[in-house]
Amino acid sequence: MQRLQTNSYELELDSNQVYQPAEDSWLLLHAAKKEANATDTILEIGVGSGVIAEQFLQTHFIVGTDMNPHAAQTTYRKGVPVLRADLFFGICARFDLILFNPPYLPTKSEERVNDWLEYALDGGEDGCDTIERFFAQAESYLTKKGRILVLLSSLNPKERIHDIFMRYGWSFSCIAEEIVEGERLYVLQCVPQMRCVM
């Protein structure tokens, strides 16, 4: 572990507290590389290890957020501008492309572990709590041509996902998917519904 001195406290950087790239990370990265236009500005919510954001550092304006101080510091060390924040807190700009690999694992209260890595995994009882908070806020951070790529899982109830999209006014289409050990991982491209009817 490395010890970091910040303005207000000392943090021992613990890589075991950072979500490491897995199949979901690679699927979202592959979809993002196909989706990103040369002039897109990009925001990644929940940067984790920074493996996705780092891929766009030389070609795009990219910013990331993560509430986990270990993840934020790990990504920052890769050269990515990152804000330690919950979702969009502290973001004051609009972006052409927002990437999000949310915590989507269904987690009961008795299964919770009190550590920083938990924030990357725990999606609440049905895995959709953070997903709903994200889509309730996201439109305010998109440009007129902006869109979102979000990674979801078959572990999340389809009815709840559809309800979230309908409640907050999002249209979506599946642009990538992969089966991993019986779990379907898929990336949705999402845009505000109002834009679809104009």
Secondary structure, DSSP 8 states (H G I E B T S, - for coil): -EEEE-SS-EEEE-GGGS----HHHHHHHHHHHHH--TT-EEEEES-TTSHHHHHHTTTSEEEEEES-HHHHHHHHTTT--EEE-STTTT--S-EEEEEE----B---GGG---SSTHHHHB--TTS-HHHHHHHHHGGGGEEEEEEEEEEEETTS-HHHHHHHHHHHTEEEEEEEEEEETTEEEEEEEEEEHHHHH-
